[in-house]
Amino acid sequence: MSKQAIGMFDSGVGGTSIWKELNALLPHENTIYLADSKNAPYGNKSNKEILSLSEKNVEFLIKKKCKLIVVACNTATTNAIHKLREKYNIPFIGIEPAIKPAALQTKTKAIGILATKGTLSSDLFHKKTNLFTNDIKVIEQVGEGIVDLIENGKVASDEMKELLKIYMHPMLKANIDYLVLGCTHYPYLIPQLLEILPSHIKIIDSGEAVARQTKAVLRQHNLLNNVTNKPTLKFYSNGKPEVMQQLLTNDYPVEYLDF
């Protein structure tokens, strides 16, 4: 089983930011990445819809004989992962906004969280936030429209920059010193955010921590691939494969999938 692929899914291309961290840490692992771009964004869907789409994605990856599944989507993690773990006999890795490190390290006692509506309104998000931010001001911002722009290849557009300026304004007024990116699409915004935000504000996401957790769980289940051959890396999208191709810097073919 150790030679079988790690499966990953997201509501679109955003989870490739997680895939890059995972591939850097575990370069010999075979991977299958599934982008459900046709149904992006998940953030404004109901809990029932998110669970249904997540189950569909999981079943696709299980049919591909994946040994572990990374839910490379904050909204799907916060709304569906507990149900997925109950239903399927396979290890799951979830993604949550990196609230804890931001809360522990803030000096101004104010942090910003940019995430989808689905993540910010979930029970899991509220539990984690309440656990670590008792004496800290948390400025939450729904990133309405961001995922749509990224899915349409407009990461570096003027439209995106204007949207980010609007979303950052209340955070800057509140004197945040940490910005937590609570959606796997959002690390692709870091170049624009660095232009907008003062240099003392640190931007953090969950990618590296997820890669480390994946390695730990693979080791725990004796599933690490120790074969050093060139791995098989597969990417599927039911949206615009060329958008994912751009984010992967054209190094890997992306197959269109009608599902």
N, C-alpha and C positions, 0 to 999 in steps of 0.2 A: 504493500500500500504506500510505502514512502515515496515511490516514484510517481504516484498519481498527482494530479495537478491541485494547486490551491485555487479555489473558485472565488471570484469577487463579483459583486454586483452593485450598481448604483442607479439612481434615477436618470443617469446620463453619463456625461464624460468626466464629471468632477472627480470621481473616485480614482481616476488615473493619477491624481496627485498622491493618493495613498499607494497605488501600485508602484510608483517610482521609488518611494521610500522602501517598500517591501522588496522590490527587485534589487535595490542597492545593498540591503542587509542580507538577503538570501538569494544570491545570484545564480545558484544552481537549481532553484525550485521551478518546476513547470507551473505555468499559471494560465487560467482562463478568465478573461474579463468580459462581463456582460453589461452593456449600457442600455437601459430601458428609456432611451431618449424620447421615444414616441409619447411616453406618459409623463415626461418632465414638465414642471417640477412636481415632486411629491409633497412639497411643503404646504401647499394649499388644498390638499385632499383630506378626506375624512380618515379617521383611524381605520375604519373597515376597508376602505379602498387601498390604503397603504399596506395593510396586512395581506390583502388579496394579491396585490402586485408583487409583494415580497415573496409570498409562497410560490407564485408562478416562476419567479426568477430562481428561487432555491431548487425547485423541481427540475428546471433546465440544467442547472449545474450538477445536481445529483445524477441525472441521466448521463452526464459527461464523466461520471465516476470521480468527482472531486473528493479529496480526503478531508478538507476543511473549507469552510466558507467565511469569507470576510464580508460583512455587511458594510460596504464602503460608502455609506450614506447615513448622515446623522439623523435624518427624519425617519428612515426605516428602522434604524437602531432604537431610537427613543420610543417609537410607536409599536414595533413589531417583534423585536428580537426575543423577548421573553416567551412569546407564543411559538416562535420558530424553534426555540430550544426545547419546548415541550413536545412539539409535533415530530421533529426529525432527529434521528440518531446520528448526528454528525457534529463535530465541534464548530462553534460559531465564534467569530471575533466581531465585536461591535465598535462603533465610533461614537464618542461623546465629546462635546466641546471641552477644551482644556481649561475649565474654570479653576480647578484646584491650584495649578502652578501660578496662575494670574493672581488669585486671591492671596496666596502665601507670599508673593513677592512684591505686590503693589506698595508703593511708598505714599502715594497720594490718597490711598483708600478709596479709589474709584477705578472701576474697570468697565470696558465696553464689550458687548457681545453682539456680533453680527451673525444672524442665523435665519433660518426659514421660520415661517409661522408654525409649521408642524413641529419643529424642534422646540421652539420657545414656549409652546402651549402644552407640551407633553408632561406627564407626571414625573417621568424619570429626570427630565431637565430640572423641574422645580425641586425635587428631592436633593439633587446634587448641588444646586445653587444654594439652597437653604443650609446645607451641611457646611459649606465653606465660606459663606459671605455674610455672616451675622453682623459684623461691624463695618461692612464695605458697601459703598454705593455701586449698584450695578445698573448700567444703562443698556437696556436691551433694544435692539433695532432689527425689525424684520427686513430682510434684504429683498423686498418685492421687486421683481423684474430682473434681478441679477442673473439667475440661472437661465432664464429665457435668452438673454443676450449672449451668455457663454455658449449655450447650445446652438446658437446661430452664428458662431464664429466671430462675435463682436467683443472679445475680451478687452482689446486695447482701444475701443472706439471712444469718440468724444461723448457719446450718449452715456457710456459706462462711467466715464470720469465725472460727469455732471451729477449722476445718480449717487456716486460715492461721496461727493462733496456734501450733498444734502444729508446723507446718512451719517456722516462723520461730524456734522455741525453740533448736534446736541452732546456728543461725546467730548468734543473739544471744550465746549462750554462747561462741562462737568469736571474738567481737569483729569481725565483718565491718563494713566501711564501704561496700561496694558490693553490691547485689543485682541479679543479671542475670536477666531474665525470658526464659526459653528456650522459649517457646511463644507463638504469636500470639494465643491466647485471653487470655493473662495481663495485657496492658496494661489490660484492663477491671477488674482487681483493684486497680489503683493507689490509688483512694480508700480501700479497706479497709486496704491495706498501710501507707498513710501514718498511719492511726490506730494501728496496731500497733507500727510501727518508730520508734525514736528519730530525731529530725530530722537527725542527722548522716549517716545511712545514705542513700546515693544509689541510686535505682532506675533502671536503664537497660534499654532494649529496642532492637530492631533497625529499627524502622519508618522512621525518618528516613533512615538509611543505605541502606535498600532502595530508597526512593523516589529518592534521589540516584543510585544505581547504575542503576536503571531508566532514568532520564533520560540518563545517560551512554551506555548501550548503545543506546538509541533513536537518539541523535545519531550514534554510531559507525556504525550501519547505515542512516543517513539515513531514519529512520522517524518522526521527531518530527512530530506533527500541528500545522501552523502555521495551520490554519483556526480562526478565533476564534468560530465559531458555538457555540451551546449544545450540549454533548456528549450523546451517548446513553449512559446508564448503566443497565446491566441486572444484575439480581440474581436468581439461581436457588438454590433449596434443595430437597433431598429429605427435609428434616426438618420443623421447625416454622417456617414463614416469619415468623410473628408475633414470634418471638424475635429474628431478624435485624432485623426492622422496628424493634423497640425500640432495638437498639444503633445503628441508623442514624437514630435519633430521628424515625422515621416520615416522613422526607423523601422516601424512595424506595420505590416498590412492589417487593415481593419475590414472584416467581412460584414456585409449587410445581412441582416437576419430579419425575416418577416415573422414577428411573433408578438 
